[in-house]
Amino acid sequence: MTGQTAPLLDLRNGASIPLLGLGTWPLDDAETADAVERALGLGYRLIDTAENYGNEAGVGEGVRRSGLAREDVFITTKFNKEWHSYDGARRAFEASAGRLGVEYVDLLLIHWPNPEQDRYVEAFKGMAALLEEGLVRAIGTSNFKPAHLQRLFDAGLVPDVNQIQLDPRHTRGDLVELHRRHGIATEAWSPLGRGGSLLREPAITALAGKYNRTPAQIVLRWHTQQGFVAIPKSARPERLAENLAVFDFTLDDAEVRELSALDTGVADIYDADEFGH
């Protein structure tokens, strides 16, 4: 049975992305198809995948099983460094669209900047051509730091979205402010922390008690109230439903600040100058 759907956030190039969606890493094709079908039935409308996840076919299968019209589902995928060229972006899109079984992709992202290659500017120009042709509805980046984005700005290019590791322990203030100045939407991968102890933080569990919510719901509300798009991964029906049910209560400003004060910096996150695929 379909439940509530997430509010939409308008992107620079005219598309609108749901504020909360389903992440699919590290599910395989079969697990992904089941999770996507289940999530769409619950009211999810944003599904996030990537070439590197190896489950794009599963996403496509889940969307088809859901019975929803293609235009009712916002599909995001990302491509690897071997496609970092003007023509490579088109080949990456064609390969992903083929695995997904779709004619267009809602949001196409460069998965990591891989600055040692220094080819992401050309790849972005290739994505801009796909946007012009209507093969993608929005284009963006993933894991780009301020210096990487600046290279795009210097070439007259601005992403719709930058998808980054972000949670109350990693608030990424410099990036978020840069995004806001340039009209880039901030999207959080691993919004609940990467399997760590975030959800046991006393500040979070106290708010969970106050609002009669789960700690995960408190953290997801922290994201969405600030306009961050969050893509938590779950394959469990009850968790999928809980993660989406965060738009009927509101944290006050002091509570948002209290959670943001959990920030520990970036020492323990993947460094996009050194890591990438």
N, C-alpha and C positions, 0 to 999 in steps of 0.2 A: 504494500500500500504506500502510495506516495505521501510523504510528509511535507514539512516546510522546505522551501528552497532558500539559498543564501541571497542576501542583497547583492546588487551588481555595482561594480566600479567601472566608470568610463575610462577608457584608455585614449592615448594621444591620437591614434589613427582612426577612431570612431567605433571600434569594437568595445564590448562591455564584458568584463570578466567577473564571475562570481567571487565573492570575498572568501569563500571556503570551498575547498575541493578535496579530491582523493589523490593522495600520493600512492604510487604503485611499486616503488623499489623496496625490497628485493624480491617481489613475488614473481613466480614463473608464469608462463602463458595461461596454464589451466587455473592457477590460483587467481590470476589477474582477471580472467574472464568472469569467474564467479563473483569476485569482489566488486567489479565494475557493474555487473548486472544488479547486484544487491544494492549497491550505493545509489545507482540511478533510480531504483525503485523506491528508495527512501527519500529522494528529493535532491540528491547531489546533481550538479550540472557541470562541474569542472573536473576533468580527469587529467592527471599529469603523468607522462611517461617519458622515455628517452630511448634513443638508439642503444645506448650503453646498458639499459636495463634488460634488454632482450625479451621484452614482453609487449611490444607494440601490437603484435597479432592478437594477443589476449585482450588488449584494450578494445580493438576493433570488434572482436567476437562478443565481448560484454555489451558494447553499445548496440550491436545488432540484436542481441537477445533481449535487450530492454524494451524493444518496440518503440522507443522514442524516435522522433524525426531527427535527422542529422543536425539540422539547424538548432535543435534544442539542447545540444551537448557541446560544451566548449572543450576541445582537445588540445593539449599542449604536448609538444615533443621537442627533443633537443638532439643536436648532432655533434659528433666527435671531431678531433683535430685533423684527421686525414681529409676532411672536407673544407678546410679553411682556405677557400679561394672563391673568386666570383662565380665560376662555373660549378665549383664543388658544392656550394650551397644549394644549387638547383638539383644536383644529383642526390644530395642528402635528403632534400624534400621529397623527390620522386621515390626514393627507396623507402622512406618512412611512410609516405602516403600509401604505397603499395602494401606494406606490411599491415597498416591500419585498415586498409580497404576503404579509403575515403578519397574524395576528389580534391579536398582542400583541408588545410590545418588551421585551426583558430589562432594558435600562437606557436611560432617556431623560434627556438632559442639556440644560441651558441653555448654549448654546455660548459666549457671552461675556456678562458682566454688563451692559455698556452703561449705566454708572451715570448718565450724563447723562439717560437716559430715566427712570430710577428706577422701573422697573416689574418688576424681576426677582423681588421678593418675591411679588407677585400671581401671576406666572407659576409660581413654585414651589408656591404654594397650589393652582394648577390641576393641577400634576403630582401633588400629594399626593392629589387626588380620583381621578385616573386609577389611582394605586396602590391606593387603597381598592377600586376596581372590578375590579382584577385585569387591567387593560389594559396595565399595565407592571409589571414585577417589582421594579424598583429605580429610584430617581430621584436626580439629582445635578446637579452644576454642572461647568463647564469654565472654566478661566482666572480663577477667583475668587481675589482677594487677601484677606488677613485682614479688612479693613474690610467687604468685600462679604459675607463669611461671617457677620460679626458682625450685620449687618442681619437675616439669616435667623435666627440664634440668638435675637435679641431678639424675634422673632415666634414663637418656639417651634418653629422648623423646623431640621432637621439633614439635610444630604445624605447619601446612602449613599457617594457618591464625589465627589471633586473631581479632575478631569483637568487637569493642568498641564504646562507645559514644564519638564522635569526631566531632568538628566543629571549626570555627575560634575563638570562645569564650572558647573552651575546646580543646587545641591543644595537650595535653597529651604527652608532650615532652619526659618525662622519658620512657614511654612505646614505643613510636615511635622509639627512639634510640635503645632500647633493641631489638625491632623487627628487625631493620636493622642489628644489630650485629649478629643475629641468622638466618637471612634469612626468617623471618616470614612476610607474607603480612599483612598490616594494612587495616582493613575494617571498615568503619564508618557507624554505625546505627544512625538514626536521623541526617544525615549530614547537614540538613538545620536548626538545632536547634529544640527543642521540642515544636513547636508551639509558641515560644516566639517572641521577638522583634529583633532577629538577622538580619532579612532581611531589617530592617529599619535603620541599622547602617549607618551613613553618609559615612564612608569609602567604604561601599559596594554599596550604592546607587549612589555615585559619579562614581565608576567604571562602574556601569550599564549604566549610561548616556554616559560615554566615549566610551564604546564598543557597545552601542545600544543593550544591552542585559537586561534580567530581573535580579534582585538581586539574585534569586535562581541560575541562570546560572553562575553568577560570583562566588558564593560560591562553586558550583559543580566543576567549573574549578580549583579553589584553591585546592580542594581535588585531582582531577585526575592528575593535573600537578605534584603533589608531589608523585604520585604513590599510593595514597590511593584509595581503592575500595569504591565507594559510592552507597548506596541503598536507595534513596529517595522513599517515598510512595506517590502515587497519583492514583486516579481512574478517573481523568478528562482527556479526550483525548488531549486537548490543552496543559495541564500541562505535561502530559507524553511526548509529542513531544518536548516541550521546554527543559525538563530536560535532554533528550538524546542529544540535539543539542549543545554540549559544546566543541566539538573537532575541531572546525574550527577557533578558535581564541586562543591567548596566552597572559596570564598576564606576565608582566615583573617581574624580580626577586624582585625589590623594592616593587611592588604591592603585591606580595605573602607575603613578610615580613610585609607590612602594615596591611594586613588582619590577619596575625598570631599575630600581636601586640594587637589584640582585646582580647587575652586570659585573662580569669578572674580566672583561677585555677580550682579546682575540688570541691569546697565547696558545689555546688548546683547540683552535679550529683549523681546518684545512687552509693552507696558504696558497692562493691561486697563482702566485709567482713561482711556486715550486711544484704544485700538484696539478694534474689535469689529464684528460684523455680525449 
